[in-house]
Structures are given as structure tokens and as C-alpha cells.
Amino acid sequence: MALSDLNTNDKKVYEYLKLYDFVENPWSTKKAAKALKMKEDDIYESLSNLAEYMRNNIHIHYKDGSIRIGAN
């Protein structure tokens, strides 16, 4: 699946992930929802979609008590 195949929310979340360093800085769904003017549930849904359809471009892991997410 290509970036052009993603829905609007998924694209917004993907671009947000690429823009900020959530590998070194802990991920916050609440902050992402506020920044993107989305509901937290929609952020979670988009993360799930990205993990499934863009699996070669998104990396989610746990470090130092926090979720870390990298996108390229």
C-alpha cells in the first residue's frame, strides 16, 4: 500500500510521526490528538492502519516506560 492509498486521518498521523522524533521522545496519543485536531480513538485507529499497511515505514517499540514510534 502506498501513501496515496491511505485515508486522510492516516496521512495526517503519518506526516506527524515523520515530522517529530518519537524515537527519542515518548509518544503521547493525547498530545497528537490535540495537535492534529482529532479524537484519540481516531489516532489509535490510524496507528493500527499504519502498522498494518505501512509496516516497512513505521516502527513501534517500548523504551524506558514509554511507547516510541519512528516513521520514514
TORPA-4810 file (N, C-alpha, C, O; in nm, 3 decimals):
<nodes>
NODE_1_0.085_-0.117_0.000_0.000_0.000_0.000_0.090_0.124_0.000_0.191_0.128_0.070_M
NODE_2_0.053_0.222_-0.077_0.129_0.346_-0.087_0.064_0.455_-0.003_-0.052_0.444_0.037_A
NODE_3_0.139_0.559_0.022_0.088_0.673_0.099_-0.040_0.728_0.037_-0.131_0.769_0.108_L
NODE_4_-0.047_0.729_-0.094_-0.166_0.781_-0.163_-0.291_0.696_-0.138_-0.403_0.743_-0.160_S
NODE_5_-0.273_0.572_-0.093_-0.386_0.484_-0.065_-0.445_0.502_0.076_-0.553_0.451_0.105_D
NODE_6_-0.374_0.576_0.161_-0.421_0.595_0.299_-0.533_0.697_0.305_-0.544_0.783_0.218_L
NODE_7_-0.617_0.686_0.409_-0.723_0.786_0.425_-0.663_0.914_0.484_-0.546_0.917_0.521_N
NODE_8_-0.742_1.018_0.492_-0.695_1.150_0.536_-0.635_1.145_0.676_-0.528_1.201_0.699_T
NODE_9_-0.703_1.081_0.770_-0.651_1.073_0.906_-0.519_0.998_0.913_-0.427_1.039_0.983_N
NODE_10_-0.510_0.887_0.841_-0.387_0.809_0.840_-0.270_0.892_0.786_-0.160_0.887_0.840_D
NODE_11_-0.294_0.968_0.682_-0.190_1.055_0.625_-0.147_1.161_0.725_-0.028_1.188_0.739_K
NODE_12_-0.244_1.221_0.795_-0.211_1.324_0.894_-0.123_1.267_1.004_-0.024_1.328_1.044_K
NODE_13_-0.159_1.150_1.053_-0.081_1.087_1.160_0.057_1.048_1.109_0.156_1.069_1.179_V
NODE_14_0.065_0.993_0.990_0.193_0.953_0.932_0.286_1.073_0.916_0.404_1.065_0.951_Y
NODE_15_0.235_1.182_0.864_0.318_1.303_0.847_0.360_1.359_0.982_0.473_1.408_0.996_E
NODE_16_0.273_1.353_1.081_0.306_1.398_1.216_0.419_1.313_1.274_0.512_1.366_1.336_Y
NODE_17_0.412_1.183_1.254_0.517_1.094_1.301_0.651_1.124_1.235_0.755_1.121_1.301_L
NODE_18_0.648_1.153_1.107_0.772_1.184_1.035_0.830_1.318_1.078_0.951_1.336_1.080_K
NODE_19_0.744_1.411_1.113_0.786_1.546_1.148_0.857_1.553_1.283_0.952_1.630_1.299_L
NODE_20_0.811_1.474_1.379_0.866_1.479_1.514_0.939_1.349_1.548_0.910_1.244_1.492_Y
NODE_21_1.034_1.359_1.639_1.117_1.245_1.677_1.055_1.172_1.796_1.082_1.206_1.911_D
NODE_22_0.973_1.072_1.768_0.911_0.994_1.875_0.987_0.866_1.904_0.934_0.774_1.966_F
NODE_23_1.111_0.860_1.858_1.200_0.752_1.898_1.276_0.798_2.022_1.287_0.724_2.120_V
NODE_24_1.328_0.919_2.018_1.398_0.977_2.133_1.301_1.035_2.235_1.330_1.036_2.354_E
NODE_25_1.188_1.084_2.189_1.087_1.146_2.276_0.966_1.054_2.287_0.922_0.997_2.187_N
NODE_26_0.912_1.037_2.408_0.797_0.949_2.426_0.676_0.993_2.344_0.651_1.113_2.328_P
NODE_27_0.603_0.897_2.294_0.479_0.921_2.219_0.367_0.954_2.317_0.359_0.894_2.424_W
NODE_28_0.280_1.048_2.280_0.161_1.079_2.357_0.042_1.089_2.262_0.036_1.179_2.179_S
NODE_29_-0.050_0.996_2.274_-0.169_0.998_2.189_-0.251_1.123_2.217_-0.307_1.183_2.125_T
NODE_30_-0.259_1.161_2.342_-0.336_1.280_2.380_-0.281_1.406_2.313_-0.357_1.486_2.260_K
NODE_31_-0.148_1.422_2.315_-0.085_1.538_2.250_-0.103_1.533_2.099_-0.125_1.636_2.035_K
NODE_32_-0.092_1.414_2.042_-0.111_1.400_1.897_-0.253_1.437_1.858_-0.274_1.506_1.758_A
NODE_33_-0.350_1.390_1.935_-0.490_1.420_1.905_-0.515_1.570_1.911_-0.585_1.625_1.826_A
NODE_34_-0.458_1.636_2.009_-0.475_1.781_2.022_-0.407_1.854_1.906_-0.466_1.944_1.846_K
NODE_35_-0.285_1.815_1.874_-0.210_1.880_1.766_-0.277_1.861_1.630_-0.276_1.952_1.547_A
NODE_36_-0.334_1.743_1.609_-0.394_1.711_1.479_-0.544_1.739_1.475_-0.609_1.719_1.372_L
NODE_37_-0.599_1.785_1.588_-0.743_1.813_1.598_-0.826_1.689_1.562_-0.920_1.695_1.482_K
NODE_38_-0.786_1.578_1.624_-0.853_1.450_1.603_-0.891_1.392_1.739_-0.840_1.436_1.842_M
NODE_39_-0.979_1.293_1.738_-1.012_1.220_1.860_-0.902_1.117_1.886_-0.839_1.067_1.793_K
NODE_40_-0.879_1.087_2.014_-0.777_0.989_2.048_-0.805_0.853_1.983_-0.713_0.786_1.937_E
NODE_41_-0.931_0.813_1.979_-0.966_0.685_1.916_-0.928_0.684_1.768_-0.887_0.580_1.715_D
NODE_42_-0.941_0.798_1.701_-0.904_0.807_1.560_-0.752_0.797_1.543_-0.704_0.741_1.445_D
NODE_43_-0.677_0.851_1.639_-0.531_0.838_1.637_-0.493_0.690_1.648_-0.410_0.641_1.572_I
NODE_44_-0.555_0.621_1.744_-0.527_0.478_1.762_-0.562_0.398_1.636_-0.487_0.309_1.596_Y
NODE_45_-0.674_0.430_1.575_-0.714_0.360_1.453_-0.613_0.384_1.341_-0.577_0.292_1.269_E
NODE_46_-0.567_0.507_1.328_-0.468_0.539_1.224_-0.336_0.469_1.252_-0.272_0.419_1.159_S
NODE_47_-0.293_0.466_1.378_-0.169_0.395_1.411_-0.181_0.247_1.375_-0.086_0.187_1.324_L
NODE_48_-0.295_0.189_1.402_-0.319_0.049_1.367_-0.312_0.030_1.216_-0.249_-0.065_1.168_S
NODE_49_-0.375_0.118_1.141_-0.371_0.110_0.995_-0.229_0.126_0.943_-0.187_0.052_0.854_N
NODE_50_-0.156_0.222_0.997_-0.018_0.244_0.953_0.069_0.123_0.983_0.151_0.082_0.901_L
NODE_51_0.052_0.065_1.102_0.130_-0.053_1.138_0.101_-0.170_1.045_0.189_-0.252_1.018_A
NODE_52_-0.022_-0.178_0.996_-0.058_-0.288_0.905_-0.017_-0.259_0.761_0.045_-0.343_0.696_E
NODE_53_-0.052_-0.141_0.711_-0.034_-0.113_0.569_0.098_-0.047_0.533_0.140_-0.052_0.417_Y
NODE_54_0.163_0.016_0.629_0.291_0.081_0.603_0.399_0.018_0.691_0.490_0.087_0.736_M
NODE_55_0.389_-0.111_0.714_0.476_-0.178_0.810_0.625_-0.164_0.782_0.706_-0.176_0.873_R
NODE_56_0.663_-0.138_0.660_0.804_-0.118_0.628_0.848_0.025_0.654_0.967_0.056_0.645_N
NODE_57_0.754_0.113_0.686_0.785_0.254_0.706_0.757_0.304_0.847_0.781_0.421_0.877_N
NODE_58_0.706_0.219_0.933_0.674_0.260_1.069_0.727_0.156_1.167_0.716_0.035_1.143_I
NODE_59_0.784_0.204_1.277_0.845_0.116_1.375_0.796_0.157_1.514_0.819_0.270_1.557_H
NODE_60_0.728_0.067_1.583_0.673_0.095_1.714_0.742_0.004_1.814_0.747_-0.117_1.796_I
NODE_61_0.796_0.064_1.921_0.859_-0.016_2.026_0.842_0.053_2.162_0.792_0.165_2.171_H
NODE_62_0.884_-0.016_2.265_0.870_0.031_2.403_1.009_0.052_2.461_1.095_-0.035_2.451_Y
NODE_63_1.032_0.170_2.522_1.163_0.201_2.578_1.145_0.294_2.698_1.072_0.392_2.690_K
NODE_64_1.211_0.263_2.806_1.211_0.348_2.926_1.071_0.386_2.972_1.046_0.500_3.010_D
NODE_65_0.979_0.290_2.968_0.845_0.313_3.018_0.751_0.385_2.924_0.642_0.426_2.965_G
NODE_66_0.791_0.403_2.798_0.708_0.477_2.703_0.707_0.411_2.566_0.802_0.342_2.527_S
NODE_67_0.600_0.434_2.493_0.591_0.391_2.354_0.677_0.485_2.270_0.676_0.607_2.290_I
NODE_68_0.751_0.429_2.177_0.834_0.507_2.083_0.791_0.467_1.942_0.770_0.349_1.913_R
NODE_69_0.779_0.566_1.854_0.733_0.540_1.718_0.823_0.615_1.620_0.844_0.735_1.634_I
NODE_70_0.875_0.543_1.523_0.954_0.605_1.418_0.887_0.582_1.284_0.830_0.476_1.259_G
NODE_71_0.895_0.681_1.198_0.838_0.669_1.063_0.937_0.726_0.963_1.004_0.826_0.988_A
NODE_72_0.944_0.660_0.848_1.030_0.712_0.740_0.961_0.697_0.608_1.016_0.734_0.505_N
</nodes>
